[in-house]
């Protein structure tokens, strides 16, 4: 079986939990303020995404249709449009209570839809923004993208500092960008968390190891964020969201997902795209094994209740 089941409870809707804090909006004396502030924040970060050609009709989260979400970690800096250096495709099926996730390596060699050329998948964002990235991922995996959440990787730093630091469990010791990280449980500030998620070349697992560290930081943010009680920290967090996040999810979508899909968080299946590094015209690419890509695509379609 290609998928590796992880028994550890994962709060699958990490973007919703991390970025919006939806699970904690109904608690404490600030509930009314937070609810309204969250709704206005979501409205301010909305970005449209065209309907997928791989769907006959729009999904309905209120009816508990299986959904597909593309998580995009974009490394945008001043004067640079940026690239989608972290791409996680996620299906959530509340009827089977399963969530499936696949991380797409940034150097994956594939057709860039709308550009008419083969290139690294993370270049799709530089060429055509969110829409071209979603179209390219759809073509690569042969599955629809219903929703996306785009997060500027720089915002990790601001979020972590707003929370007062987070704890992660490093699987090995390394140094990167002026910071040293020991093996085992460590506490990170914002600058350290950003460096921790960016290191790639020293990792024995390469880009896959970097993706695991990104998930560790996200989970650390969720754990710390669940205990926020200060309205000042919430205010700071909403500001970070407005500056660094875009999504086509509406506030109502998020509420329906939180209400109807949360049971799927306890059964997460992780997929890894097998392949090998290669050089084409002197440039490094990750070439995914075609049979493995097709097998994972079939499993994702099954999760979405789509015909193969």
Buried (B, 14 or more C-beta within 10 A) or exposed (E): EEBEEEEEEBBBBBBBBBBBBBBBBEEBEBEEBBBEBBBEBBEEBEBEBEEBEBBEEEBEBEEBBBBBBBBBBBBBEEEEEBBBBBBBBBBBBBEBBBBBBBBBBBBBBBBBBBBEEEBBBBBBBBBBBBBBBBBBBBBBBBBBBBBBBBBBBBBBBBBBBBBEBBEBEBBEEBEBEEBEBEEEEBEBBBBBBBBBBBBBEEBEEBBBBBBBBBBBBBBBBBBBBEEBEEBEBBBBBBEBBEEBBBBBBBBEBBBBBBEBBBBBBBBBBBBBBEBEEEEEEEEEBBBBEEEBBEBBBBBBBBBBEBEE
